[in-house]
Amino acid sequence: MAVVLNELDTKFKYDVANEPGGENIKLCFACGLCTASCPVAEIDPEYNPRKIVRMVLLGMRQEVLSSDFIWLCTQCYTCQAHCPQNVDFSDVMKALRCMAVGEGYVDPLFVEQIREIDAFSQKLRHQMVANILNRKSEQPKVDPAELADEVLRNGELCRGDKG
């Protein structure tokens, strides 16, 4: 990706810093601990939190807000636990998502689908943890794949696609 100087928005980092969650974005010194600790970067080598922050600081508003990458963050807060500058990358991602929606880079239907995915993943995680905890009391085990199929069959993720 080429950086075109006359297309940079020099106030973008200030706009992000003014959003709830984006306050510390300018403190980043690109150490890379966010990317090194990120579980998404571990499974998707193209996902790079440090690069996203650098793009914000450079003023690449359109590239960042139209990027699919801002939607891949799972909000696990691992990056925040490792950041020596307290950048709160997960919160920065929330701020960028809000800005992308507010500035018209994202279809509202997409946002609703993301909400459904978030609810589904939280329910699945809850059930998986409960399954592990219930093993101690010899209660029936819940297979995560079966649970996912059940949730999908009930239409909790894909409205209108009930199986």
C-alpha angles and dihedrals in degrees: 000000000000121000111226107199098206090053095055119111105219092193095052094096090051091050090052091046089054092056119089105266096019098081097110100041093111091058093070114115095181099251090153098226089125091059094040092055098039116114091203091055087051092061098031113042090192091063109091121167092189090056092050091052091047090051090052092049091049091053100249093152100157094044093050100041093046093045122112088215095077088064096052096071108109094205092238092142093220089129091055091052090057102037111110090198098050092238091157094215095187089057090046087055089053090051092049091049091051091049092048091052093043093049094049100251092124133057111236089229088061090053091052090050090051090052090052092049090050092051091047094049092048091050091047092049091048092051093047092051091046088051091054092047092047092055087080091062095043094242118156114285123239115222108221092218091052091047091050090050090049093050091049092047090053090054095240092135106026111038110205092020097085109158 
